[in-house]
Amino acid sequence: MSILRDEADADPALPLETLFRRGAAAKCADGLLVHSPKTGTLVLVCALTDLDGTANDEHVAERDRLATILPAKEAFATLARSGIVTGICTARSTGEARHYQGYLGTTGPVISENGAVITLADGSQRILGDLAKLKATIREITHALGRPIPNSLDAAGLEAAWEKELRGESPPFLGHADRESLRRAADRRASCFLVGLSLREKEVVAELAGRRGLTCFGDLLHLVPKGVDKGRAFAALNDDLLHRSAQPGWQPSVVSQIVFGNGENDLPLFEQALATGGWAVLVGDATKPQGFHFDIGKQRVPKGTITLPGVSHGQAILQSLPTLRVFFARQYGILFPW
């Protein structure tokens, strides 16, 4: 611990194993409950991870992405051994996130559709959007563009577009290996994505969607309710974790979430995590000149975020663990065995 104090200017920290022996720490379904030796508070420590470009390599075809998650899986297994439960926070559908959970070994809550849907560990959901309004907007878009647009609310049209991809008749926008994977992607409650739009059509859609209370992002043009993002969903999730007893006799007063992400849509998530006593990790991108998925000179990255330029997806998560160890030693007096 003398090395830790020299490197991190941290107060002496107690090893987690010692806190378990003293009855000051316990594992529960939501994460690690631990009485902080430094602050005197009962802290619930858990984690959330983005998927594409963070837990997996977004530069490979959709059908190959599961093969790139091993470093992230190793990192989450390390967290799990300390009792820290990891959940998922993604723009993907809940079905896709659940599919990834089985491979990553995560067991925590799922924030999906870029924050429009929150699924708790018990299976209950909060929907932050209006599917009927979204369907009406798609009808308006179809009328405005004068042609049907393949989208995730139209299963038959989406499958037809996917089949054209398989035959090489259109660019590989979707890239799914089978119908089951495609259907998981399209199973949404409060958002949708559109496929095969030209730049001019995207501009028309963005303007119309804005008038209808929706925002757009991503190459596939993902439509989500205005004001809904990962940060808002994170705040709702943490409020739920804070106001329920995770284990009899253990009522946390602080939720310290570790969050991992790589894109602009992760920045609201980072802000919320840092503001509530947690930690944020911005995963790098080795394929980009600046070492990040986006231009961090134009998008303000919240102060305190761990940034790992040029270190891609799961490798970056692994490399962040020693820094996280120092953070918890300094902030809460808890020394993790990483």
C-alpha positions as CSV (number, residue, x, y, z in Angstrom):
1,M,0.0,0.0,0.0
2,S,3.0,2.4,0.3
3,I,3.4,2.1,-3.4
4,L,-0.3,2.9,-3.9
5,R,0.0,6.0,-1.7
6,D,3.1,7.2,-3.5
7,E,1.5,6.8,-6.9
8,A,-2.0,7.9,-6.2
9,D,-1.6,10.2,-3.2
10,A,-4.3,8.0,-1.6
11,D,-5.1,7.5,2.0
12,P,-4.4,4.1,3.4
13,A,-7.0,1.6,2.0
14,L,-8.3,-1.6,3.4
15,P,-8.1,-4.8,1.2
16,L,-11.5,-6.0,0.1
17,E,-10.8,-9.4,1.7
18,T,-10.4,-7.7,5.1
19,L,-13.7,-5.9,4.7
20,F,-15.4,-9.3,3.9
21,R,-13.8,-10.9,7.0
22,R,-15.1,-8.1,9.2
23,G,-18.6,-8.3,7.8
24,A,-18.3,-4.9,6.2
25,A,-18.8,-6.1,2.7
26,A,-21.3,-8.4,1.0
27,K,-22.2,-9.6,-2.5
28,C,-25.7,-9.2,-3.9
29,A,-27.6,-9.5,-7.2
30,D,-27.0,-5.8,-7.9
31,G,-23.3,-5.7,-7.1
32,L,-20.8,-5.3,-4.3
33,L,-22.1,-3.7,-1.0
34,V,-19.3,-2.4,1.0
35,H,-19.0,0.0,4.0
36,S,-16.4,2.5,3.0
37,P,-13.6,2.8,5.6
38,K,-13.0,6.4,4.4
39,T,-16.4,7.9,4.0
40,G,-18.5,5.8,6.4
41,T,-21.1,5.3,3.7
42,L,-22.5,2.0,2.4
43,V,-21.6,1.9,-1.2
44,L,-23.1,-0.3,-4.0
45,V,-20.4,-0.8,-6.6
46,C,-21.5,-2.0,-10.0
47,A,-20.7,-1.4,-13.7
48,L,-22.3,-0.7,-17.1
49,T,-20.7,-1.2,-20.5
50,D,-21.5,-0.1,-24.0
51,L,-21.3,-2.9,-26.6
52,D,-20.2,-1.7,-30.1
53,G,-16.7,-0.4,-30.1
54,T,-16.4,-0.9,-26.4
55,A,-17.0,-4.6,-25.5
56,N,-16.7,-5.7,-29.1
57,D,-14.8,-4.5,-32.2
58,E,-17.3,-2.4,-34.3
59,H,-14.9,-2.5,-37.3
60,V,-15.7,-6.1,-38.1
61,A,-18.9,-7.4,-39.7
62,E,-21.9,-7.9,-37.4
63,R,-21.7,-11.7,-37.8
64,D,-18.1,-11.6,-36.5
65,R,-18.4,-9.3,-33.5
66,L,-19.1,-11.9,-30.9
67,A,-15.6,-13.3,-31.6
68,T,-14.0,-10.0,-30.5
69,I,-15.4,-9.9,-26.9
70,L,-12.9,-12.1,-25.1
71,P,-10.8,-9.3,-23.6
72,A,-13.9,-7.6,-22.2
73,K,-15.2,-10.9,-20.9
74,E,-11.9,-11.3,-19.0
75,A,-12.2,-7.8,-17.5
76,F,-15.8,-8.4,-16.4
77,A,-14.8,-11.8,-14.9
78,T,-12.2,-9.9,-12.8
79,L,-14.8,-7.4,-11.6
80,A,-17.3,-10.3,-10.8
81,R,-14.7,-12.1,-8.6
82,S,-14.8,-9.0,-6.4
83,G,-18.6,-9.0,-6.4
84,I,-19.1,-6.2,-8.9
85,V,-22.0,-6.9,-11.2
86,T,-21.8,-5.7,-14.8
87,G,-24.8,-4.6,-16.9
88,I,-25.1,-3.3,-20.5
89,C,-25.9,0.2,-21.8
90,T,-26.3,0.2,-25.6
91,A,-28.2,1.6,-28.6
92,R,-29.0,-2.0,-29.5
93,S,-32.3,-3.7,-28.7
94,T,-32.9,-5.4,-25.4
95,G,-32.9,-8.8,-27.2
96,E,-29.5,-8.1,-28.6
97,A,-28.1,-7.0,-25.3
98,R,-29.5,-10.1,-23.6
99,H,-27.8,-12.2,-26.3
100,Y,-24.5,-10.5,-25.5
101,Q,-25.0,-11.0,-21.8
102,G,-24.8,-14.8,-22.2
103,Y,-21.4,-14.5,-23.9
104,L,-19.9,-11.7,-21.8
105,G,-21.0,-13.2,-18.5
106,T,-22.8,-10.0,-17.4
107,T,-25.8,-10.4,-15.1
108,G,-26.8,-6.8,-14.3
109,P,-29.5,-4.5,-15.7
110,V,-29.8,-3.6,-19.4
111,I,-30.2,-0.1,-20.7
112,S,-31.1,-0.5,-24.4
113,E,-32.3,1.6,-27.4
114,N,-29.9,4.4,-26.4
115,G,-31.6,4.9,-23.1
116,A,-35.3,4.5,-24.2
117,V,-35.7,1.2,-22.4
118,I,-34.5,0.1,-19.0
119,T,-34.7,-3.6,-18.0
120,L,-34.0,-4.4,-14.4
121,A,-32.5,-7.6,-13.1
122,D,-36.0,-8.9,-12.2
123,G,-37.2,-8.4,-15.8
124,S,-39.4,-5.4,-15.2
125,Q,-39.1,-2.6,-17.7
126,R,-39.4,1.2,-17.9
127,I,-40.1,2.6,-21.4
128,L,-39.1,6.2,-22.1
129,G,-40.9,6.7,-25.4
130,D,-44.1,6.4,-27.4
131,L,-44.2,3.6,-29.9
132,A,-47.5,4.7,-31.5
133,K,-46.0,8.2,-32.1
134,L,-42.9,6.6,-33.7
135,K,-45.0,4.5,-36.1
136,A,-47.0,7.6,-37.1
137,T,-43.7,9.4,-37.8
138,I,-42.5,6.5,-40.0
139,R,-45.7,6.8,-42.0
140,E,-45.0,10.5,-42.5
141,I,-41.4,9.8,-43.6
142,T,-42.6,7.2,-46.1
143,H,-45.0,9.8,-47.6
144,A,-42.4,12.6,-47.6
145,L,-39.8,10.5,-49.4
146,G,-42.3,8.9,-51.8
147,R,-41.1,5.4,-51.2
148,P,-41.2,2.8,-48.5
149,I,-38.1,2.8,-46.3
150,P,-36.9,-0.5,-44.7
151,N,-37.1,0.0,-41.0
152,S,-37.1,-2.0,-37.8
153,L,-40.9,-1.4,-37.2
154,D,-41.6,-3.2,-40.5
155,A,-40.4,-6.8,-40.1
156,A,-41.3,-7.9,-43.6
157,G,-39.7,-4.9,-45.3
158,L,-36.6,-5.2,-43.1
159,E,-36.1,-8.9,-43.9
160,A,-36.6,-8.2,-47.6
161,A,-33.8,-5.6,-47.4
162,W,-31.6,-8.1,-45.5
163,E,-32.2,-10.7,-48.2
164,K,-31.1,-8.2,-50.9
165,E,-27.8,-7.8,-48.9
166,L,-27.3,-11.5,-48.9
167,R,-27.7,-11.6,-52.7
168,G,-25.2,-8.7,-53.1
169,E,-27.9,-6.4,-54.5
170,S,-27.4,-3.7,-51.9
171,P,-24.6,-2.5,-49.5
172,P,-24.2,-4.5,-46.3
173,F,-26.0,-2.0,-44.0
174,L,-27.2,-4.8,-41.6
175,G,-24.8,-7.6,-41.9
176,H,-26.6,-10.1,-39.7
177,A,-25.8,-13.8,-40.1
178,D,-29.3,-15.1,-39.8
179,R,-33.0,-14.1,-39.4
180,E,-33.0,-14.7,-35.7
181,S,-30.2,-12.1,-35.2
182,L,-32.0,-9.7,-37.5
183,R,-35.2,-10.1,-35.6
184,R,-33.5,-9.5,-32.2
185,A,-32.1,-6.2,-33.6
186,A,-35.6,-5.1,-34.8
187,D,-37.4,-6.0,-31.6
188,R,-37.7,-2.5,-30.1
189,R,-40.2,-0.8,-27.8
190,A,-39.5,3.0,-28.1
191,S,-37.1,3.6,-31.0
192,C,-36.3,2.3,-34.5
193,F,-33.7,2.4,-37.2
194,L,-34.0,3.1,-41.0
195,V,-31.9,1.4,-43.7
196,G,-30.6,2.5,-47.0
197,L,-31.2,6.3,-47.0
198,S,-29.3,8.7,-49.2
199,L,-27.7,11.8,-47.6
200,R,-30.5,14.0,-48.9
201,E,-33.1,11.6,-47.5
202,K,-31.4,11.6,-44.1
203,E,-31.6,15.4,-44.0
204,V,-35.3,15.2,-44.8
205,V,-35.9,12.6,-42.1
206,A,-33.9,14.5,-39.5
207,E,-36.0,17.6,-40.0
208,L,-39.3,15.8,-40.0
209,A,-38.3,13.7,-36.9
210,G,-37.2,16.9,-35.0
211,R,-40.7,18.4,-35.5
212,R,-42.2,15.2,-34.1
213,G,-40.1,15.1,-31.0
214,L,-37.5,12.6,-32.1
215,T,-33.7,12.8,-32.6
216,C,-31.5,10.8,-35.1
217,F,-28.0,9.4,-34.9
218,G,-25.8,6.7,-36.4
219,D,-25.2,5.4,-39.9
220,L,-28.5,3.5,-39.9
221,L,-30.3,6.6,-38.7
222,H,-31.6,5.5,-35.3
223,L,-34.7,7.4,-34.2
224,V,-35.2,7.9,-30.5
225,P,-37.4,10.2,-28.4
226,K,-36.0,13.7,-27.9
227,G,-34.5,14.2,-24.5
228,V,-33.9,10.4,-24.0
229,D,-30.3,9.4,-23.8
230,K,-28.0,7.0,-21.8
231,G,-27.5,9.6,-19.1
232,R,-31.1,10.0,-18.3
233,A,-31.6,6.2,-18.3
234,F,-28.6,5.9,-16.0
235,A,-30.0,8.3,-13.5
236,A,-33.3,6.4,-13.4
237,L,-31.5,3.1,-13.0
238,N,-29.3,4.4,-10.1
239,D,-32.4,5.9,-8.4
240,D,-33.9,2.5,-8.5
241,L,-30.8,0.8,-7.1
242,L,-30.5,3.4,-4.4
243,H,-34.0,3.2,-3.1
244,R,-34.4,-0.5,-2.8
245,S,-32.8,-2.8,-0.3
246,A,-30.4,-4.9,-2.3
247,Q,-29.9,-7.3,0.7
248,P,-31.8,-7.5,4.0
249,G,-30.3,-5.0,6.4
250,W,-28.0,-3.4,3.7
251,Q,-29.4,-0.1,2.3
252,P,-26.9,1.6,0.1
253,S,-26.5,5.4,0.4
254,V,-24.2,5.7,-2.6
255,V,-24.2,3.9,-6.0
256,S,-20.7,4.0,-7.5
257,Q,-21.1,2.9,-11.1
258,I,-18.1,2.2,-13.3
259,V,-19.1,2.9,-16.9
260,F,-17.3,2.0,-20.2
261,G,-18.1,3.6,-23.6
262,N,-16.5,4.8,-26.8
263,G,-18.9,7.2,-28.6
264,E,-20.5,10.6,-28.3
265,N,-23.8,9.0,-27.1
266,D,-21.8,7.7,-24.1
267,L,-20.9,11.2,-22.8
268,P,-24.2,11.8,-21.0
269,L,-23.6,8.4,-19.3
270,F,-20.1,9.5,-18.3
271,E,-21.4,12.8,-16.8
272,Q,-23.9,11.1,-14.7
273,A,-21.5,8.4,-13.4
274,L,-18.8,11.0,-12.5
275,A,-21.4,13.2,-10.8
276,T,-22.7,10.5,-8.5
277,G,-19.4,9.0,-7.2
278,G,-18.5,6.6,-10.0
279,W,-15.9,6.4,-12.7
280,A,-16.0,6.6,-16.5
281,V,-13.7,5.0,-19.1
282,L,-13.5,6.2,-22.7
283,V,-12.3,3.3,-24.8
284,G,-9.9,4.3,-27.7
285,D,-9.9,3.3,-31.4
286,A,-6.7,2.2,-32.9
287,T,-7.9,2.8,-36.4
288,K,-8.4,6.5,-36.0
289,P,-5.7,9.2,-36.3
290,Q,-6.5,10.8,-32.9
291,G,-7.0,7.4,-31.3
292,F,-10.7,7.8,-30.5
293,H,-14.0,6.9,-32.3
294,F,-14.9,10.6,-32.4
295,D,-13.1,14.0,-32.3
296,I,-12.7,14.7,-28.6
297,G,-11.6,18.2,-29.5
298,K,-15.1,19.0,-30.7
299,Q,-17.0,16.9,-28.1
300,R,-16.4,17.8,-24.5
301,V,-15.3,14.7,-22.6
302,P,-16.3,15.1,-18.9
303,K,-13.4,16.0,-16.6
304,G,-12.1,12.9,-14.7
305,T,-12.8,10.4,-17.5
306,I,-10.1,7.8,-18.0
307,T,-9.2,8.1,-21.7
308,L,-7.2,5.4,-23.5
309,P,-6.3,6.7,-27.0
310,G,-5.6,4.0,-29.5
311,V,-6.4,1.1,-27.2
312,S,-9.4,-0.6,-28.7
313,H,-12.5,-2.2,-27.0
314,G,-11.9,-5.0,-24.4
315,Q,-8.1,-4.3,-24.2
316,A,-8.9,-0.8,-23.0
317,I,-11.3,-2.1,-20.4
318,L,-8.6,-4.5,-19.1
319,Q,-6.0,-1.7,-19.1
320,S,-8.3,0.6,-17.1
321,L,-8.5,-1.8,-14.1
322,P,-5.3,-0.6,-12.3
323,T,-6.5,3.0,-12.5
324,L,-9.9,2.0,-11.2
325,R,-8.2,0.3,-8.3
326,V,-6.4,3.6,-7.4
327,F,-9.7,5.5,-7.7
328,F,-11.5,3.3,-5.2
329,A,-8.6,3.3,-2.8
330,R,-8.5,7.1,-2.9
331,Q,-12.3,7.8,-3.0
332,Y,-13.6,5.1,-0.7
333,G,-10.6,3.5,1.1
334,I,-11.3,0.1,-0.6
335,L,-8.4,-1.8,-2.1
336,F,-9.4,-4.2,-4.8
337,P,-7.3,-7.2,-5.6
338,W,-6.7,-6.4,-9.3
